[in-house]
């Protein structure tokens, strides 16, 4: 089974600089389901095609003792099916249509 985020939508080609996309999980509660391959209608900015993406509260520590305070962050937590991988696609819509990036890369913070 194939999956396309462009089905039935106009497509706009852009570079990453023209149409930046950045996911933050700060608006989600700890343990809240962000998006799943089973129910794809939860979040409009990411499409998960295998597994599930949850929000996870993480307590950050200062870089060195005495520098700054401990801070709480909300990050993404991946839950994948047994014997399978996790796949997700960034989605961005503009008034003219769905973005198809012509360049870009991925950055992850664990």
N, CA and C atoms as an extended XYZ file, in Angstrom:
330
Properties=species:S:1:pos:R:3:atomname:S:1:resname:S:1:resid:I:1 pbc="F F F"
N         0.832       -1.167        0.000 N   UNK     1
C         0.000        0.000        0.000 CA  UNK     1
C         0.886        1.243        0.000 C   UNK     1
N         0.666        2.150       -0.913 N   UNK     2
C         1.448        3.374       -0.956 CA  UNK     2
C         0.692        4.499       -0.261 C   UNK     2
N         1.433        5.513        0.145 N   UNK     3
C         0.848        6.647        0.850 CA  UNK     3
C         1.332        7.922        0.193 C   UNK     3
N         0.446        8.827       -0.085 N   UNK     4
C         0.817       10.116       -0.655 CA  UNK     4
C         0.125       11.223        0.124 C   UNK     4
N         0.890       12.214        0.506 N   UNK     5
C         0.298       13.369        1.192 CA  UNK     5
C        -0.270       14.361        0.186 C   UNK     5
N        -0.093       14.089       -1.101 N   UNK     6
C        -0.524       15.027       -2.138 CA  UNK     6
C        -1.817       14.624       -2.838 C   UNK     6
N        -2.390       13.506       -2.490 N   UNK     7
C        -3.585       13.002       -3.164 CA  UNK     7
C        -4.700       14.048       -3.191 C   UNK     7
N        -5.139       14.405       -4.399 N   UNK     8
C        -6.270       15.300       -4.573 CA  UNK     8
C        -6.023       16.742       -4.178 C   UNK     8
N        -4.767       17.140       -4.007 N   UNK     9
C        -4.453       18.512       -3.604 CA  UNK     9
C        -3.557       19.180       -4.641 C   UNK     9
N        -3.701       20.508       -4.817 N   UNK    10
C        -2.722       21.225       -5.633 CA  UNK    10
C        -1.359       21.171       -4.939 C   UNK    10
N        -0.285       21.151       -5.710 N   UNK    11
C         1.069       21.052       -5.160 CA  UNK    11
C         1.854       22.316       -5.498 C   UNK    11
N         2.565       22.837       -4.499 N   UNK    12
C         3.419       24.007       -4.669 CA  UNK    12
C         4.847       23.565       -4.371 C   UNK    12
N         5.776       23.735       -5.306 N   UNK    13
C         7.169       23.372       -5.050 CA  UNK    13
C         7.894       24.570       -4.445 C   UNK    13
N         8.631       24.324       -3.377 N   UNK    14
C         9.356       25.363       -2.639 CA  UNK    14
C        10.650       24.773       -2.100 C   UNK    14
N        11.593       25.656       -1.805 N   UNK    15
C        12.782       25.224       -1.075 CA  UNK    15
C        12.453       25.285        0.416 C   UNK    15
N        13.301       24.697        1.236 N   UNK    16
C        13.097       24.731        2.679 CA  UNK    16
C        13.168       26.162        3.211 C   UNK    16
N        13.986       27.011        2.580 N   UNK    17
C        14.079       28.411        3.011 CA  UNK    17
C        12.792       29.181        2.688 C   UNK    17
N        12.138       28.833        1.595 N   UNK    18
C        10.902       29.517        1.200 CA  UNK    18
C         9.706       29.084        2.045 C   UNK    18
N         9.686       27.848        2.459 N   UNK    19
C         8.564       27.326        3.242 CA  UNK    19
C         9.097       26.484        4.392 C   UNK    19
N         9.649       27.124        5.445 N   UNK    20
C        10.212       26.350        6.565 CA  UNK    20
C         9.134       25.603        7.340 C   UNK    20
N         9.535       24.477        7.907 N   UNK    21
C         8.643       23.664        8.727 CA  UNK    21
C         9.411       23.264        9.957 C   UNK    21
N         8.834       23.487       11.112 N   UNK    22
C         9.479       23.082       12.358 CA  UNK    22
C         8.409       22.596       13.313 C   UNK    22
N         8.562       21.406       13.782 N   UNK    23
C         7.611       20.830       14.734 CA  UNK    23
C         8.066       21.147       16.147 C   UNK    23
N         7.151       21.619       16.941 N   UNK    24
C         7.387       21.722       18.374 CA  UNK    24
C         6.247       20.966       19.050 C   UNK    24
N         6.533       20.419       20.186 N   UNK    25
C         5.537       19.631       20.902 CA  UNK    25
C         5.055       20.349       22.157 C   UNK    25
N         5.429       21.605       22.298 N   UNK    26
C         5.090       22.363       23.508 CA  UNK    26
C         3.587       22.505       23.718 C   UNK    26
N         2.791       22.428       22.673 N   UNK    27
C         1.345       22.568       22.815 CA  UNK    27
C         0.622       21.293       23.216 C   UNK    27
N         1.364       20.209       23.380 N   UNK    28
C         0.763       18.926       23.719 CA  UNK    28
C         1.026       18.573       25.179 C   UNK    28
N         0.131       17.814       25.773 N   UNK    29
C         0.312       17.327       27.142 CA  UNK    29
C         1.193       16.079       27.126 C   UNK    29
N         1.850       15.816       28.245 N   UNK    30
C         2.681       14.621       28.372 CA  UNK    30
C         1.847       13.375       28.103 C   UNK    30
N         2.295       12.535       27.188 N   UNK    31
C         1.591       11.300       26.853 CA  UNK    31
C         0.490       11.454       25.812 C   UNK    31
N         0.240       12.671       25.342 N   UNK    32
C        -0.828       12.889       24.360 CA  UNK    32
C        -0.422       12.356       22.985 C   UNK    32
N        -1.336       11.675       22.317 N   UNK    33
C        -1.097       11.169       20.977 CA  UNK    33
C        -1.106       12.339       19.994 C   UNK    33
N        -0.004       12.503       19.256 N   UNK    34
C         0.112       13.582       18.273 CA  UNK    34
C        -0.435       13.117       16.928 C   UNK    34
N         0.025       11.958       16.476 N   UNK    35
C        -0.428       11.408       15.193 CA  UNK    35
C        -0.134        9.918       15.157 C   UNK    35
N        -0.935        9.180       14.428 N   UNK    36
C        -0.807        7.726       14.347 CA  UNK    36
C        -1.080        7.272       12.926 C   UNK    36
N        -0.500        6.148       12.557 N   UNK    37
C        -0.781        5.588       11.233 CA  UNK    37
C        -2.201        5.039       11.163 C   UNK    37
N        -2.804        4.774       12.303 N   UNK    38
C        -4.171        4.250       12.337 CA  UNK    38
C        -5.191        5.380       12.188 C   UNK    38
N        -5.017        6.459       12.926 N   UNK    39
C        -5.924        7.607       12.854 CA  UNK    39
C        -5.180        8.818       12.341 C   UNK    39
N        -5.207        9.044       11.060 N   UNK    40
C        -4.382       10.091       10.457 CA  UNK    40
C        -4.999       11.481       10.516 C   UNK    40
N        -6.039       11.689       11.237 N   UNK    41
C        -6.703       12.986       11.240 CA  UNK    41
C        -6.433       13.806       12.497 C   UNK    41
N        -5.443       13.447       13.288 N   UNK    42
C        -5.185       14.164       14.531 CA  UNK    42
C        -4.410       15.463       14.294 C   UNK    42
N        -3.260       15.387       13.672 N   UNK    43
C        -2.415       16.558       13.414 CA  UNK    43
C        -2.327       16.784       11.908 C   UNK    43
N        -2.424       18.024       11.497 N   UNK    44
C        -2.384       18.327       10.060 CA  UNK    44
C        -0.975       18.637        9.563 C   UNK    44
N         0.000       18.746       10.452 N   UNK    45
C         1.352       19.132       10.075 CA  UNK    45
C         2.335       17.961        9.985 C   UNK    45
N         1.880       16.765       10.294 N   UNK    46
C         2.731       15.578       10.188 CA  UNK    46
C         1.848       14.377        9.850 C   UNK    46
N         2.343       13.553        8.952 N   UNK    47
C         1.623       12.332        8.586 CA  UNK    47
C         2.486       11.141        9.004 C   UNK    47
N         1.976       10.300        9.874 N   UNK    48
C         2.684        9.106       10.322 CA  UNK    48
C         2.143        7.937        9.514 C   UNK    48
N         3.042        7.244        8.822 N   UNK    49
C         2.603        6.144        7.970 CA  UNK    49
C         2.872        4.774        8.580 C   UNK    49
N         3.603        4.733        9.698 N   UNK    50
C         3.833        3.477       10.414 CA  UNK    50
C         4.176        3.823       11.856 C   UNK    50
N         3.412        3.309       12.797 N   UNK    51
C         3.668        3.583       14.202 CA  UNK    51
C         2.839        4.745       14.723 C   UNK    51
N         3.311        5.348       15.799 N   UNK    52
C         2.597        6.459       16.432 CA  UNK    52
C         3.601        7.443       17.018 C   UNK    52
N         3.190        8.694       17.108 N   UNK    53
C         4.013        9.764       17.653 CA  UNK    53
C         3.272       10.380       18.839 C   UNK    53
N         3.908       10.339       20.004 N   UNK    54
C         3.333       10.867       21.237 CA  UNK    54
C         4.168       12.043       21.738 C   UNK    54
N         3.582       12.886       22.565 N   UNK    55
C         4.317       13.937       23.263 CA  UNK    55
C         4.875       13.342       24.550 C   UNK    55
N         6.100       13.709       24.889 N   UNK    56
C         6.745       13.165       26.081 CA  UNK    56
C         7.433       14.291       26.841 C   UNK    56
N         7.110       14.422       28.126 N   UNK    57
C         7.744       15.436       28.965 CA  UNK    57
C         9.149       14.986       29.334 C   UNK    57
N        10.133       15.872       29.149 N   UNK    58
C        11.532       15.574       29.431 CA  UNK    58
C        12.070       16.683       30.327 C   UNK    58
N        12.800       16.309       31.358 N   UNK    59
C        13.419       17.299       32.232 CA  UNK    59
C        14.843       17.514       31.751 C   UNK    59
N        15.142       18.752       31.351 N   UNK    60
C        16.483       19.086       30.873 CA  UNK    60
C        17.370       19.529       32.018 C   UNK    60
N        18.645       19.271       31.881 N   UNK    61
C        19.612       19.665       32.903 CA  UNK    61
C        20.506       20.773       32.337 C   UNK    61
N        20.981       21.677       33.194 N   UNK    62
C        21.914       22.697       32.714 CA  UNK    62
C        23.176       22.040       32.157 C   UNK    62
N        23.864       22.732       31.251 N   UNK    63
C        25.079       22.195       30.638 CA  UNK    63
C        26.152       21.895       31.683 C   UNK    63
N        26.277       22.774       32.683 N   UNK    64
C        27.242       22.556       33.762 CA  UNK    64
C        26.604       22.946       35.093 C   UNK    64
N        27.089       22.357       36.132 N   UNK    65
C        26.566       22.671       37.462 CA  UNK    65
C        26.718       24.170       37.715 C   UNK    65
N        25.656       24.777       38.212 N   UNK    66
C        25.695       26.200       38.520 CA  UNK    66
C        25.299       27.097       37.366 C   UNK    66
N        25.104       26.533       36.182 N   UNK    67
C        24.714       27.337       35.014 CA  UNK    67
C        23.256       27.098       34.685 C   UNK    67
N        22.419       28.051       34.981 N   UNK    68
C        21.021       27.953       34.606 CA  UNK    68
C        20.215       27.063       35.541 C   UNK    68
N        18.963       26.926       35.205 N   UNK    69
C        18.046       26.124       36.009 CA  UNK    69
C        17.583       24.920       35.200 C   UNK    69
N        17.034       23.964       35.893 N   UNK    70
C        16.470       22.790       35.235 CA  UNK    70
C        15.199       23.226       34.518 C   UNK    70
N        14.995       22.773       33.293 N   UNK    71
C        13.828       23.155       32.507 CA  UNK    71
C        13.102       21.909       32.020 C   UNK    71
N        11.797       22.006       31.912 N   UNK    72
C        10.993       20.908       31.401 CA  UNK    72
C        10.638       21.181       29.947 C   UNK    72
N        10.821       20.191       29.093 N   UNK    73
C        10.524       20.290       27.666 CA  UNK    73
C         9.485       19.245       27.300 C   UNK    73
N         8.779       19.475       26.215 N   UNK    74
C         7.920       18.452       25.631 CA  UNK    74
C         8.548       18.076       24.296 C   UNK    74
N         8.850       16.816       24.108 N   UNK    75
C         9.470       16.304       22.885 CA  UNK    75
C         8.571       15.229       22.282 C   UNK    75
N         8.934       14.752       21.105 N   UNK    76
C         8.198       13.667       20.475 CA  UNK    76
C         8.744       12.324       20.910 C   UNK    76
N         7.866       11.366       21.129 N   UNK    77
C         8.266       10.000       21.472 CA  UNK    77
C         7.660        9.068       20.441 C   UNK    77
N         8.492        8.257       19.823 N   UNK    78
C         8.073        7.341       18.772 CA  UNK    78
C         7.701        5.997       19.362 C   UNK    78
N         6.565        5.485       18.947 N   UNK    79
C         6.153        4.126       19.306 CA  UNK    79
C         5.982        3.385       17.987 C   UNK    79
N         6.775        2.343       17.784 N   UNK    80
C         6.703        1.621       16.511 CA  UNK    80
C         6.141        0.225       16.705 C   UNK    80
N         5.510       -0.285       15.660 N   UNK    81
C         4.996       -1.659       15.754 CA  UNK    81
C         6.150       -2.661       15.858 C   UNK    81
N         5.878       -3.814       16.423 N   UNK    82
C         6.895       -4.867       16.513 CA  UNK    82
C         7.355       -5.252       15.106 C   UNK    82
N         8.642       -5.448       14.945 N   UNK    83
C         9.235       -5.862       13.668 CA  UNK    83
C         8.951       -4.875       12.537 C   UNK    83
N         8.813       -3.601       12.859 N   UNK    84
C         8.568       -2.585       11.825 CA  UNK    84
C         9.280       -1.306       12.222 C   UNK    84
N         9.358       -0.384       11.307 N   UNK    85
C         9.984        0.904       11.573 CA  UNK    85
C         8.951        1.986       11.787 C   UNK    85
N         9.436        3.170       12.084 N   UNK    86
C         8.584        4.337       12.231 CA  UNK    86
C         8.808        5.225       11.016 C   UNK    86
N         7.724        5.673       10.403 N   UNK    87
C         7.827        6.574        9.255 CA  UNK    87
C         6.893        7.751        9.475 C   UNK    87
N         7.415        8.943        9.203 N   UNK    88
C         6.592       10.144        9.307 CA  UNK    88
C         6.977       11.092        8.187 C   UNK    88
N         6.030       11.897        7.752 N   UNK    89
C         6.242       12.858        6.680 CA  UNK    89
C         5.813       14.230        7.187 C   UNK    89
N         6.691       15.220        7.028 N   UNK    90
C         6.321       16.595        7.381 CA  UNK    90
C         5.326       17.103        6.346 C   UNK    90
N         4.307       17.798        6.820 N   UNK    91
C         3.262       18.310        5.936 CA  UNK    91
C         3.126       19.803        6.170 C   UNK    91
N         3.063       20.567        5.093 N   UNK    92
C         2.835       22.013        5.199 CA  UNK    92
C         1.904       22.425        4.074 C   UNK    92
N         0.855       23.154        4.451 N   UNK    93
C        -0.087       23.672        3.472 CA  UNK    93
C         0.046       25.182        3.373 C   UNK    93
N         0.038       25.679        2.155 N   UNK    94
C        -0.006       27.106        1.867 CA  UNK    94
C        -1.338       27.390        1.186 C   UNK    94
N        -1.760       28.641        1.099 N   UNK    95
C        -3.028       28.935        0.426 CA  UNK    95
C        -3.102       28.369       -1.005 C   UNK    95
N        -1.964       28.302       -1.692 N   UNK    96
C        -1.951       27.809       -3.072 CA  UNK    96
C        -1.936       26.283       -3.174 C   UNK    96
N        -1.631       25.590       -2.089 N   UNK    97
C        -1.602       24.125       -2.133 CA  UNK    97
C        -0.620       23.535       -1.141 C   UNK    97
N        -0.471       22.217       -1.192 N   UNK    98
C         0.439       21.488       -0.308 CA  UNK    98
C         1.870       21.624       -0.819 C   UNK    98
N         2.799       21.847        0.099 N   UNK    99
C         4.201       22.059       -0.257 CA  UNK    99
C         4.881       20.743       -0.611 C   UNK    99
N         5.628       20.769       -1.704 N   UNK   100
C         6.540       19.683       -2.074 CA  UNK   100
C         7.929       20.311       -2.067 C   UNK   100
N         8.720       20.005       -1.039 N   UNK   101
C        10.038       20.619       -0.914 CA  UNK   101
C        10.988       20.077       -1.966 C   UNK   101
N        11.810       20.968       -2.507 N   UNK   102
C        12.785       20.573       -3.525 CA  UNK   102
C        14.160       20.346       -2.915 C   UNK   102
N        14.324       20.660       -1.648 N   UNK   103
C        15.569       20.423       -0.928 CA  UNK   103
C        15.211       20.246        0.541 C   UNK   103
N        16.185       20.063        1.362 N   UNK   104
C        15.897       19.966        2.793 CA  UNK   104
C        16.696       18.880        3.458 C   UNK   104
N        16.466       18.735        4.729 N   UNK   105
C        17.151       17.737        5.513 CA  UNK   105
C        16.368       17.485        6.777 C   UNK   105
N        16.858       16.590        7.585 N   UNK   106
C        16.201       16.252        8.843 CA  UNK   106
C        17.149       16.513        9.992 C   UNK   106
N        16.607       17.056       11.063 N   UNK   107
C        17.375       17.227       12.298 CA  UNK   107
C        16.525       16.661       13.428 C   UNK   107
N        17.171       15.890       14.272 N   UNK   108
C        16.472       15.278       15.395 CA  UNK   108
C        17.227       15.616       16.675 C   UNK   108
N        16.503       15.834       17.759 N   UNK   109
C        17.123       16.057       19.063 CA  UNK   109
C        16.576       14.986       19.987 C   UNK   109
N        17.471       14.176       20.542 N   UNK   110
C        17.073       13.105       21.441 CA  UNK   110
C        17.526       13.405       22.846 C   UNK   110
